[in-house]
Amino acid sequence: MKTVLLLLISNIFMTFAWYGHLRFKETALWKVIMISWLIAFFEYCFQVPANRIGHGQFTAFQLKTIQEVITLVVFIAFSVLYLREEVKWNYIVGFILILAAVFFVFKKW
């Protein structure tokens, strides 16, 4: 659970680093790059320990899969609440297909 919590926190930071500047298109690109790098530093402060703690309990493939699902959940909330974009039916279908991938990654064969 600690790994998932750390990955959740890191993905919140990274989502803001990658997409938060979209509301500030009038700001110079070099400024938003610098701010994004600063935010990304804090993302790494959670991401690296999450992977270090989680590896062993999870394989690297499973850690990456968990991270991607968390990224999508965080991004959905971010895009709706922060960017004021709507979730369309085809996005939901795409995310369901990604969840199918989770099944195959975590299934014991």
Secondary structure, DSSP 8 states (H G I E B T S, - for coil): -HHHHHHHHHHHHHHHHHHGGGG-TTS-HHHHHHHHHHHHHHHHHHHHHHHHHHBTTB-HHHHHHHHHHHHHHHHHHHHHHTS-----HHHHHHHHHHHHHHHHHHS--
